[in-house]
Amino acid sequence: MKILYLTAALLFIAIFGLPYGYYTFLRLAVTGMSLYAAFGLLEKGSINFWVMLFIALLFNPLIPINLSKDIWILINIIAGSYFTVTAYRNEK
């Protein structure tokens, strides 16, 4: 699951003011990778499956959740950190 590091990097980059298109791409990428990771974690019997599903729902591009920029920055930091820790733990 080394690709989760890339997703974490995308989330950390999103902290900076970028064009709207980047955030649309970010929603697609994070939703897709969260679902990929969720099913990988489900196969391992990990309860973290639910956290990844929650992240996928939060970032889904079909029914966007509108929050303030400050809240999204905090969410991006938390989600990026979670992706990093999950990737590290599943390398072994």
CYANA upper distance limits for C-alpha pairs under 8 A (distance plus 0.5 A):
  1 MET  CA     37 ALA  CA      7.98
  1 MET  CA     87 ALA  CA      6.22
  1 MET  CA     90 ASN  CA      7.25
  1 MET  CA     91 GLU  CA      7.42
  2 LYS  CA      6 LEU  CA      8.11
  2 LYS  CA     87 ALA  CA      6.44
  2 LYS  CA     91 GLU  CA      7.91
  3 ILE  CA      7 THR  CA      7.17
  3 ILE  CA     87 ALA  CA      8.39
  4 LEU  CA      8 ALA  CA      6.66
  4 LEU  CA     33 MET  CA      7.62
  4 LEU  CA     37 ALA  CA      8.46
  4 LEU  CA     83 PHE  CA      6.21
  4 LEU  CA     84 THR  CA      7.18
  4 LEU  CA     86 THR  CA      8.28
  4 LEU  CA     87 ALA  CA      6.14
  5 TYR  CA      9 ALA  CA      6.72
  5 TYR  CA     83 PHE  CA      7.19
  5 TYR  CA     84 THR  CA      6.13
  5 TYR  CA     87 ALA  CA      6.96
  6 LEU  CA     10 LEU  CA      6.78
  7 THR  CA     11 LEU  CA      6.83
  7 THR  CA     29 ALA  CA      7.65
  7 THR  CA     30 VAL  CA      6.93
  7 THR  CA     33 MET  CA      7.70
  7 THR  CA     80 GLY  CA      7.74
  7 THR  CA     83 PHE  CA      7.65
  8 ALA  CA     12 PHE  CA      6.77
  8 ALA  CA     79 ALA  CA      7.82
  8 ALA  CA     80 GLY  CA      4.62
  8 ALA  CA     81 SER  CA      7.30
  8 ALA  CA     82 TYR  CA      8.49
  8 ALA  CA     83 PHE  CA      6.01
  8 ALA  CA     84 THR  CA      6.47
  9 ALA  CA     13 ILE  CA      6.61
  9 ALA  CA     80 GLY  CA      7.43
 10 LEU  CA     14 ALA  CA      6.78
 10 LEU  CA     26 LEU  CA      7.43
 10 LEU  CA     80 GLY  CA      8.45
 11 LEU  CA     15 ILE  CA      7.63
 11 LEU  CA     26 LEU  CA      7.85
 11 LEU  CA     76 ASN  CA      5.72
 11 LEU  CA     77 ILE  CA      7.42
 11 LEU  CA     79 ALA  CA      7.77
 11 LEU  CA     80 GLY  CA      5.85
 12 PHE  CA     76 ASN  CA      6.91
 12 PHE  CA     77 ILE  CA      6.68
 12 PHE  CA     80 GLY  CA      6.65
 14 ALA  CA     18 LEU  CA      7.47
 14 ALA  CA     22 TYR  CA      8.36
 14 ALA  CA     23 TYR  CA      7.71
 14 ALA  CA     26 LEU  CA      8.42
 14 ALA  CA     73 ILE  CA      8.04
 14 ALA  CA     76 ASN  CA      7.62
 15 ILE  CA     73 ILE  CA      5.88
 15 ILE  CA     76 ASN  CA      7.46
 15 ILE  CA     77 ILE  CA      8.22
 18 LEU  CA     22 TYR  CA      7.04
 18 LEU  CA     23 TYR  CA      8.24
 19 PRO  CA     23 TYR  CA      7.82
 20 TYR  CA     24 THR  CA      7.05
 21 GLY  CA     25 PHE  CA      6.73
 22 TYR  CA     26 LEU  CA      6.48
 23 TYR  CA     27 ARG  CA      6.66
 24 THR  CA     28 LEU  CA      7.05
 24 THR  CA     61 PRO  CA      7.61
 25 PHE  CA     29 ALA  CA      6.61
 26 LEU  CA     30 VAL  CA      6.37
 27 ARG  CA     31 THR  CA      6.43
 27 ARG  CA     59 PHE  CA      5.53
 27 ARG  CA     60 ASN  CA      6.38
 27 ARG  CA     61 PRO  CA      6.11
 28 LEU  CA     32 GLY  CA      6.58
 28 LEU  CA     59 PHE  CA      8.14
 28 LEU  CA     60 ASN  CA      7.37
 28 LEU  CA     61 PRO  CA      6.71
 29 ALA  CA     33 MET  CA      6.54
 30 VAL  CA     34 SER  CA      6.28
 30 VAL  CA     55 ILE  CA      8.34
 30 VAL  CA     56 ALA  CA      7.22
 30 VAL  CA     59 PHE  CA      7.06
 31 THR  CA     35 LEU  CA      6.74
 31 THR  CA     55 ILE  CA      7.68
 31 THR  CA     56 ALA  CA      4.83
 31 THR  CA     57 LEU  CA      7.73
 31 THR  CA     59 PHE  CA      6.26
 31 THR  CA     60 ASN  CA      6.06
 31 THR  CA     61 PRO  CA      8.36
 32 GLY  CA     36 TYR  CA      6.70
 32 GLY  CA     56 ALA  CA      7.82
 33 MET  CA     37 ALA  CA      6.47
 34 SER  CA     38 ALA  CA      6.36
 34 SER  CA     52 MET  CA      5.65
 34 SER  CA     53 LEU  CA      7.04
 34 SER  CA     55 ILE  CA      6.98
 34 SER  CA     56 ALA  CA      5.79
 35 LEU  CA     39 PHE  CA      6.78
 35 LEU  CA     52 MET  CA      7.24
 35 LEU  CA     53 LEU  CA      6.89
 35 LEU  CA     56 ALA  CA      6.79
 36 TYR  CA     40 GLY  CA      6.82
 37 ALA  CA     41 LEU  CA      6.51
 37 ALA  CA     49 PHE  CA      8.15
 37 ALA  CA     52 MET  CA      7.30
 38 ALA  CA     42 LEU  CA      6.56
 38 ALA  CA     48 ASN  CA      7.97
 38 ALA  CA     49 PHE  CA      5.08
 38 ALA  CA     50 TRP  CA      7.73
 38 ALA  CA     51 VAL  CA      8.46
 38 ALA  CA     52 MET  CA      5.69
 38 ALA  CA     53 LEU  CA      6.68
 39 PHE  CA     43 GLU  CA      6.77
 39 PHE  CA     49 PHE  CA      7.44
 40 GLY  CA     44 LYS  CA      7.14
 41 LEU  CA     45 GLY  CA      6.75
 41 LEU  CA     46 SER  CA      5.78
 41 LEU  CA     47 ILE  CA      8.14
 41 LEU  CA     48 ASN  CA      7.20
 41 LEU  CA     49 PHE  CA      5.89
 42 LEU  CA     46 SER  CA      6.26
 42 LEU  CA     47 ILE  CA      8.00
 42 LEU  CA     49 PHE  CA      6.08
 47 ILE  CA     51 VAL  CA      8.38
 48 ASN  CA     52 MET  CA      7.01
 49 PHE  CA     53 LEU  CA      6.87
 50 TRP  CA     54 PHE  CA      6.69
 51 VAL  CA     55 ILE  CA      6.79
 52 MET  CA     56 ALA  CA      6.67
 53 LEU  CA     57 LEU  CA      6.76
 54 PHE  CA     58 LEU  CA      6.61
 55 ILE  CA     59 PHE  CA      6.68
 55 ILE  CA     79 ALA  CA      7.92
 56 ALA  CA     60 ASN  CA      6.28
 58 LEU  CA     64 PRO  CA      8.23
 58 LEU  CA     65 ILE  CA      7.23
 59 PHE  CA     64 PRO  CA      7.50
 59 PHE  CA     65 ILE  CA      8.01
 60 ASN  CA     64 PRO  CA      6.62
 67 LEU  CA     71 ILE  CA      6.77
 67 LEU  CA     72 TRP  CA      7.05
 68 SER  CA     72 TRP  CA      6.89
 69 LYS  CA     73 ILE  CA      6.68
 70 ASP  CA     74 LEU  CA      6.96
 71 ILE  CA     75 ILE  CA      6.69
 72 TRP  CA     76 ASN  CA      6.44
 73 ILE  CA     77 ILE  CA      6.79
 74 LEU  CA     78 ILE  CA      6.73
 75 ILE  CA     79 ALA  CA      6.40
 76 ASN  CA     80 GLY  CA      6.26
 77 ILE  CA     81 SER  CA      6.56
 78 ILE  CA     82 TYR  CA      6.62
 79 ALA  CA     83 PHE  CA      6.62
 80 GLY  CA     84 THR  CA      6.71
 81 SER  CA     85 VAL  CA      6.71
 82 TYR  CA     86 THR  CA      6.51
 83 PHE  CA     87 ALA  CA      6.51
 84 THR  CA     88 TYR  CA      6.67
 85 VAL  CA     89 ARG  CA      6.58
 86 THR  CA     90 ASN  CA      6.65
 87 ALA  CA     91 GLU  CA      6.81
 88 TYR  CA     92 LYS  CA      8.27
